[in-house]
Amino acid sequence: MIIVTGAAGFIGSYLIQRLNADNFNAVIAVDKFDNSEKNKNLVGLKIQEKVDRDVFIKWLDQNNELVEFIFHIGARTDTTEFDTELLSRLNTEYTKDLWKKCIQYQIPLVYASSAATYGLGEFGYDDDESTIHKLKPLNPYGQSKQDFDVWALEQREKPFFWAGLKFFNVYGPNEYHKGRMASVIWHAYNQIQKTGKMKLFRSHNPEYKDGEQMRDFVYVKDVAEVCIFLMHHRKNSGIYNLGSGKARTFNDLAKAVFAALDKPAIIEYVDTPEDIRDKYQYFTEAKMGKLIDAGYSRGFVTLEQGAVDYVANYLGKGHL
């Protein structure tokens, strides 16, 4: 059995699809399953059993001998969530409980961290574990992920193989339920189809022109490929960046979506919402050397390639 937590969510559901493509069909899907929109992500997938998140640890105690690998993708991912107790319980403490079970039952573990741990990037975007404790996230979500990363590195006992993946700006199919937290490409597609133009955040930093803020956008298909690689690789444990390795501007992104739709690029700029303005990252770029040195050689989809595939094969067809 292969376990995927956060199974009905964006990355988790696509990962199950990718596992099915390689004939891994004994998948245990772990989530709350209380969101009808999210549950649509699981339609047509081969899943052996659905397990509620709240009883999963007990389920693992009873079924651990059958488990080959755990992908812990589930988390509270809203970057505007300020309930620190909730974030600590779901993102930090839950992962600690799972980590301990993976040690007890000798199960390899890949878990989702986040590029939100890098904060303003004042220490760079290097996944060198000797510097991770210095990072200063900008929001409680990022802090909850940082807290676990630091805790994991401090542990004397670890699963025989483990990897924490710092996801950068992931986009792609199965994110439809995320609303405000969906990717900029998803919002761009819907805005352009509705209005013929795209609104981007105005820069409030004199070092960046409007729309020239930069992010490392990574296609969910690449995220799944890295996860599959680590499942088979099972060595070189540690914390890894998972981005494309190439920062691109929001203007680039908008133009890529316009091009994928074969429409002229019309971009307008609006003020960044005040509730996120002082916590806004103007630049992120994953240093990917560590993963490549560990043997990952597949390469990454470019922003333009990803936009074409996402628009033509998913968004444009109106299906998951």
C-alpha positions in Angstrom: 0.0 0.0 0.0 1.0 3.6 -0.7 -0.5 6.3 1.5 -1.2 9.8 0.3 -2.5 12.3 2.8 -4.3 15.4 1.6 -5.6 13.0 -1.1 -8.5 15.0 -2.2 -6.5 18.2 -2.5 -4.6 19.7 -5.4 -1.2 18.0 -5.2 -2.3 14.9 -3.4 -5.0 14.0 -6.0 -2.7 14.6 -8.9 0.0 12.4 -7.2 -2.5 9.6 -6.9 -3.3 10.0 -10.6 0.4 9.7 -11.4 0.8 6.7 -9.1 -2.1 5.0 -10.9 -0.4 5.7 -14.2 2.5 3.5 -13.0 0.0 0.8 -11.8 0.2 1.7 -8.2 -3.4 1.1 -7.4 -3.3 0.0 -3.8 -3.5 3.6 -2.7 -4.8 4.6 0.7 -6.3 8.1 0.5 -6.3 10.1 3.7 -8.2 13.4 4.0 -11.3 14.8 5.7 -13.5 14.2 2.6 -15.9 16.8 3.7 -15.6 19.2 0.7 -17.6 18.1 -2.3 -15.6 20.3 -4.7 -12.3 18.7 -3.5 -13.8 15.2 -3.7 -14.3 15.7 -7.4 -10.5 15.4 -7.7 -10.8 11.7 -6.8 -13.3 10.8 -9.5 -12.0 8.0 -11.7 -8.9 7.3 -9.6 -8.0 3.9 -8.3 -8.1 4.0 -4.5 -8.1 1.0 -2.3 -9.5 2.8 0.8 -10.4 6.2 2.1 -9.4 7.0 5.6 -10.4 10.0 7.6 -7.5 12.2 8.7 -8.6 12.1 12.4 -8.4 8.3 12.6 -5.5 7.7 10.3 -2.8 7.3 13.0 -4.9 4.6 14.6 -5.4 3.0 11.2 -1.7 3.0 10.7 -1.2 1.2 14.0 -3.4 -1.6 12.7 -2.2 -1.8 9.1 1.4 -0.7 9.2 2.8 -4.1 7.9 1.0 -3.5 4.6 2.3 0.1 4.1 5.3 0.5 1.7 5.5 4.3 1.5 3.8 7.5 2.9 3.4 10.8 1.0 2.3 13.3 3.6 0.9 16.1 1.4 -2.0 17.1 3.6 -1.9 20.4 5.5 -3.7 23.6 6.2 -2.3 25.6 3.3 -4.1 29.0 3.6 -1.4 31.6 3.8 -3.9 34.1 5.3 -4.9 31.8 8.2 -3.9 33.3 11.5 -5.2 30.7 13.9 -1.8 29.5 15.1 -3.2 26.8 17.3 -5.0 25.2 14.3 -1.9 25.5 12.1 0.3 24.0 14.8 -2.1 21.1 15.3 -2.7 20.2 11.7 0.7 21.1 10.2 3.3 20.7 12.9 2.1 18.3 15.6 0.3 15.9 13.2 3.4 15.6 11.1 5.4 14.9 14.3 3.0 12.0 15.2 3.3 10.6 11.7 7.2 10.9 11.7 7.3 8.9 15.0 5.1 6.2 13.5 7.4 6.0 10.4 10.3 5.4 12.8 8.4 2.8 14.8 7.2 0.9 11.7 10.2 1.5 9.4 8.1 3.3 6.7 9.8 5.8 4.4 8.2 9.3 4.4 8.0 12.2 2.1 6.3 15.2 3.6 5.3 18.6 2.2 7.2 21.6 3.5 6.9 25.0 1.8 8.9 27.9 0.2 6.9 30.1 2.6 9.5 29.1 5.2 12.0 31.4 3.3 10.2 34.6 4.2 11.6 37.6 2.4 14.5 35.6 1.2 17.0 37.5 3.3 19.0 34.2 3.7 18.5 33.2 0.1 16.6 30.1 -1.2 19.2 27.4 -0.6 18.0 24.1 1.0 21.3 23.8 2.8 20.2 22.3 6.1 22.8 24.1 8.2 21.0 27.4 7.5 17.4 26.3 7.8 17.1 27.3 11.4 17.8 30.9 10.5 14.7 31.3 8.3 12.0 33.8 9.2 8.6 33.0 7.6 6.2 35.9 6.9 3.0 34.2 8.1 1.8 31.6 10.5 1.4 29.0 7.8 5.0 29.3 6.8 6.0 29.3 10.5 4.1 26.0 11.1 6.1 24.4 8.2 9.4 25.9 9.5 8.7 24.6 13.0 8.4 21.1 11.7 11.5 21.3 9.4 13.6 22.5 12.4 12.2 19.9 14.7 12.9 17.1 12.1 16.5 18.2 11.7 17.0 18.2 15.4 15.8 14.6 15.9 18.3 11.9 16.7 15.9 9.2 15.5 14.6 9.5 12.0 12.8 7.3 9.5 15.3 5.2 7.5 14.4 7.4 4.5 12.7 10.7 4.7 12.4 13.9 2.6 10.8 17.2 3.2 9.9 19.1 0.0 9.8 22.8 0.0 7.1 23.4 -2.6 7.4 26.7 -4.4 4.5 28.2 -6.5 2.8 25.0 -7.7 0.1 25.3 -10.4 -1.8 22.8 -12.5 -4.9 20.6 -12.7 -7.0 19.8 -9.6 -6.6 23.2 -7.9 -10.1 24.3 -8.9 -11.5 24.2 -5.3 -8.8 26.5 -3.8 -10.5 29.8 -4.6 -8.3 32.7 -3.6 -5.4 30.3 -2.9 -5.4 28.9 -6.4 -2.5 29.7 -8.7 -2.1 32.9 -10.6 -2.4 30.9 -13.8 -5.8 29.6 -12.8 -7.0 33.2 -11.9 -5.4 34.5 -15.1 -7.3 32.0 -17.3 -10.6 32.8 -15.7 -10.1 36.6 -15.8 -9.0 36.6 -19.4 -11.9 34.4 -20.5 -14.4 36.6 -18.6 -13.0 40.1 -19.3 -10.3 39.8 -22.0 -7.7 41.2 -19.7 -5.6 40.2 -16.6 -5.2 42.2 -13.4 -1.8 41.8 -11.6 -0.7 43.3 -8.3 1.0 46.6 -8.5 4.5 46.7 -7.1 4.9 48.5 -3.7 8.7 48.0 -3.8 10.7 50.6 -5.8 13.2 47.9 -6.8 10.5 46.1 -8.9 8.3 47.5 -11.7 4.6 46.6 -11.8 4.2 43.0 -12.7 7.9 42.4 -12.5 7.7 40.6 -9.1 9.2 37.2 -9.6 8.3 33.7 -8.5 9.5 30.2 -9.1 6.4 28.6 -10.7 6.5 24.8 -10.8 4.0 22.6 -12.6 2.2 20.0 -10.5 3.3 17.3 -13.0 6.9 18.0 -12.1 6.1 17.9 -8.4 4.6 14.4 -8.9 7.6 13.2 -10.9 10.0 14.2 -8.0 7.8 12.4 -5.5 7.9 9.2 -7.7 11.7 9.6 -8.0 12.1 9.8 -4.2 9.8 6.8 -3.7 12.1 4.7 -5.8 15.3 6.3 -4.8 15.1 6.0 -1.0 18.5 7.4 -0.1 19.9 10.9 0.5 17.4 11.8 3.2 16.9 15.5 3.9 15.0 18.7 3.0 14.8 19.6 -0.6 13.6 22.6 -2.6 11.0 21.7 -5.2 10.6 24.5 -7.8 11.6 24.9 -11.4 14.8 26.5 -10.4 14.0 29.6 -12.6 12.2 32.7 -11.3 9.8 34.3 -13.8 7.8 37.5 -13.6 4.0 37.7 -13.2 4.1 39.6 -16.5 5.7 36.6 -18.1 3.0 34.4 -16.6 0.2 36.5 -17.8 1.6 36.7 -21.3 2.1 32.9 -21.4 -1.6 32.4 -20.6 -2.7 35.0 -23.2 -0.5 33.2 -25.7 -1.9 29.8 -24.8 -5.4 31.3 -25.4 -4.2 33.0 -28.7 -5.4 36.3 -27.3 -3.6 39.7 -27.2 -2.0 40.5 -23.9 -3.9 43.2 -22.0 -2.6 43.6 -18.4 -3.8 46.0 -15.7 -2.3 46.6 -12.3 -4.1 46.9 -9.0 -2.9 47.6 -5.5 -1.8 44.5 -3.5 -4.4 43.8 -0.7 -3.3 45.5 2.5 -3.7 42.2 4.5 -0.8 40.7 2.6 1.1 43.7 1.5 3.7 43.8 4.3 4.2 40.0 3.9 4.5 39.9 0.2 7.5 38.1 -1.4 8.9 40.0 -4.4 11.3 37.2 -5.5 11.6 33.5 -5.0 13.8 31.0 -6.9 14.6 27.5 -5.8 18.2 26.4 -5.8 17.7 22.9 -7.2 21.3 21.6 -7.1 20.7 19.4 -4.1 17.9 17.4 -5.7 19.9 17.1 -9.0 23.0 15.9 -7.1 20.8 13.3 -5.5 20.2 11.9 -9.0 17.1 13.6 -10.3 17.8 14.3 -14.0 14.4 14.7 -15.6 14.4 18.5 -15.8 11.4 20.8 -15.4 8.6 22.1 -17.5 9.0 25.8 -18.6 6.4 28.3 -17.6 5.3 28.6 -21.3 5.1 24.8 -21.7 3.1 24.4 -18.5 0.7 27.2 -19.4 0.0 25.6 -22.8 -0.6 22.1 -21.3 -2.7 23.4 -18.4 -4.9 25.7 -20.6 -5.3 23.3 -23.6 -5.7 20.0 -21.8 -7.5 21.0 -18.6 -8.8 24.5 -18.1 -9.9 24.8 -21.7 -11.8 21.5 -21.6 -13.6 22.5 -18.4 -12.8 19.2 -16.6 -10.6 18.0 -13.8 
